[in-house]
């Protein structure tokens, strides 16, 4: 990776503003149901604590749309951090202004200040320069460790780096290194498995993958649009009529590039998306009247498993069906188990796919489970990620800092100081 990391900085005694991705799922009582993203940030946080930095953590949680939503406060995150990190954790009910500045003044070396939900402020998503400046004024150094938000040009992911020297945390560095290998020099045969509900937000990455992979496996609801492009009547199945031509073009492109595109041979269908509904397995071209495809069938599962076992590199993003509901979970869970049992280098691209491997008990056997679904797709597509582009390059030791701190921050950027 050509971007500087916290390992290139002197952080001892410094105030370090860290963008983390603590957008964790909560149950109705406000309890965290999956702390994967919090634990993924621990190497960076613990390093800064050990080095004696004053650590300021900032993150979004949920979709409050610029308003204060009591159920989306960062308090459950603070509680979990106190269980995971052996230092003082202070959480404040704001992210700019006097409240966090006063709390920071009483925060010592090796202690952590957690700011309130960034997206309680509309200025965050707008990348408002003044909001970014007020975030930056608390710190000497900016660290982005939120790969899951790196594809967003927000104040906390891009704007802050206009005022402070910006570097990558250990998680962001790991994500970039892992995904770069898939883009630049994958071991072959290289198989990509792409699922999920819609093709519309994955056309770009499919175009790019067809130019790089040996086998492209298509599952989930998006496969219905491809099957429709082949002339199959998908009845009540979810599909995107305005993307049928795109699907047909991708099928033709794969054939032209000698890429083995695999689509479902059979499907699990039902009349409703419900746990108690009667379901049946049918050929891909035989969806019954009044029913919809909700999972891949057993023949397709075996075909996709063989693709995994015959590969040296596998990347997977998107479930094979409505895996949250038991009758339609088998395709996704069996595929997760196949990846865990494969000898290939395996990468799972965040979101529902990460939840699936966790549900299948397979996460520990996967080479890398990404913390960013959308970000990983854009990276594989070859698109620039604003949160990464904003960070300093390895060879750039001229800190981009404001408010008269240029010399101090430039010294911070010299490796080994």
Buried (B, 14 or more C-beta within 10 A) or exposed (E): BEBBBBBBBBBEEBBBBBBBBBBBBBEEEEEBEEBBBBEBBBBBBBBBBEBBBBBBBBBBBBEBEBEEBEEBBBBBBBBBBBEBBEBBBBBBBBBBEEBBBEBBEEBEBBBBBBBBBBBBBEBBBBBBEEBBBBBBBBBBBBBBBBBBBBBBBBBBBBBBBBBBBBBBBBBBBBBBEBBEBBBEEBEEBBBBBBBBBBBEEBBBBBBBBBEBBBBBBBBBBBBBBBBBBEEBEBBBBBBBEEBBEBBBBBBEBBEEBEBBBBBBBBBBBBBBBBEEBEBEBBEBBBBEEEBBBBBBBBBBBEBBBEBBBBBBBBBBBBBBBBBBBEBBBBBBBBBBBBBBBBEBBBBBBBBBBBBBBBBBEBBEBBBBBBBBBBBBBBBBBEBEBBBBEBBBEEEBBEBBBEEEBBEEBBEBBEEEE
